[in-house]
Amino acid sequence: MPSLDHRSDDLYLVRVCRSRGAYEAIPKKKTVLDLNTIEEKLVGMGYEVVCNAKVVLVVRLGEEAHIFPSGRILIKVNEEKRAKEVVRSLQQAINIG
């Protein structure tokens, strides 16, 4: 069983979600994201936008990720290693940090 808390890097804390069907990445510093701008960037990089409900942006490029204006990211995967890879990929794509 994976442990509940793990560092993915200096910007996010990645941990298993309560449902255990996903992982969540929580920014270590206060973050405010413009979901419309992020949507444009990610579409340009080949991500599929499933939904932009203005309070959450749901995108898919292999795995599904829910991005919140607070910087929190919910990643629908069952493996911690893959969750961290998705978070790093999103960080690079949208220039977080």
C-alpha positions as CSV (number, residue, x, y, z in Angstrom):
1,M,0.0,0.0,0.0
2,P,1.4,3.4,-0.9
3,S,2.1,5.9,1.8
4,L,-0.1,9.0,2.0
5,D,2.4,11.7,1.6
6,H,5.2,12.1,-1.0
7,R,7.1,15.0,-2.5
8,S,7.0,15.2,-6.2
9,D,9.3,18.2,-6.3
10,D,9.7,21.6,-4.7
11,L,6.3,23.0,-5.8
12,Y,3.7,20.3,-5.1
13,L,2.9,17.7,-2.5
14,V,1.5,14.6,-4.1
15,R,-0.6,12.2,-2.1
16,V,-3.3,9.6,-2.5
17,C,-6.8,10.9,-2.6
18,R,-9.3,9.8,0.0
19,S,-11.1,7.7,-2.6
20,R,-7.9,5.9,-3.4
21,G,-8.9,6.0,-7.0
22,A,-6.8,9.0,-7.7
23,Y,-3.9,11.2,-6.5
24,E,-4.0,14.9,-5.7
25,A,-1.2,17.4,-6.0
26,I,-1.4,20.4,-3.7
27,P,0.8,23.4,-4.3
28,K,3.1,24.2,-1.4
29,K,2.8,27.9,-2.1
30,K,-0.4,29.9,-2.6
31,T,-1.3,29.7,-6.3
32,V,-4.0,31.3,-8.4
33,L,-4.5,29.9,-11.9
34,D,-6.4,31.3,-14.8
35,L,-8.2,28.2,-16.2
36,N,-9.0,29.9,-19.5
37,T,-5.4,30.7,-20.2
38,I,-4.3,27.2,-19.1
39,E,-6.9,25.7,-21.4
40,E,-5.5,27.6,-24.4
41,K,-2.0,26.5,-23.6
42,L,-2.9,22.8,-23.1
43,V,-5.0,22.6,-26.2
44,G,-2.1,24.0,-28.2
45,M,0.1,21.2,-26.8
46,G,-2.3,18.4,-27.8
47,Y,-4.3,17.9,-24.5
48,E,-8.0,17.1,-24.9
49,V,-10.2,19.5,-22.8
50,V,-13.0,17.4,-21.4
51,C,-14.6,20.3,-19.6
52,N,-14.0,23.9,-18.5
53,A,-16.6,24.6,-15.8
54,K,-14.7,27.8,-14.7
55,V,-14.2,26.2,-11.3
56,V,-12.3,23.2,-12.6
57,L,-10.6,22.4,-15.9
58,V,-10.7,18.7,-16.9
59,V,-8.0,17.7,-19.4
60,R,-6.8,14.4,-20.8
61,L,-3.5,13.4,-22.4
62,G,-3.4,9.7,-21.6
63,E,-4.6,10.2,-18.0
64,E,-7.4,12.6,-16.8
65,A,-6.5,15.5,-14.7
66,H,-8.7,18.1,-12.9
67,I,-7.0,21.5,-12.5
68,F,-8.5,23.9,-10.0
69,P,-7.9,27.7,-9.8
70,S,-6.2,27.1,-6.4
71,G,-3.5,25.1,-8.2
72,R,-4.7,21.8,-6.8
73,I,-4.6,19.0,-9.4
74,L,-6.5,15.7,-9.1
75,I,-5.0,13.0,-11.3
76,K,-7.1,9.9,-12.1
77,V,-4.4,7.2,-11.8
78,N,-3.7,4.4,-9.4
79,E,0.1,4.7,-9.3
80,E,2.0,7.4,-7.4
81,K,4.9,7.4,-9.9
82,R,2.5,8.1,-12.8
83,A,0.7,10.8,-10.8
84,K,4.0,12.6,-10.2
85,E,4.9,12.3,-13.9
86,V,1.5,13.9,-14.9
87,V,2.0,16.7,-12.4
88,R,5.5,17.4,-13.7
89,S,4.2,17.4,-17.3
90,L,1.4,19.8,-16.5
91,Q,3.8,22.1,-14.6
92,Q,6.1,22.3,-17.6
93,A,3.2,22.8,-20.0
94,I,1.6,25.7,-18.1
95,N,4.8,27.1,-16.6
96,I,3.8,26.7,-13.0
97,G,6.6,27.8,-10.8
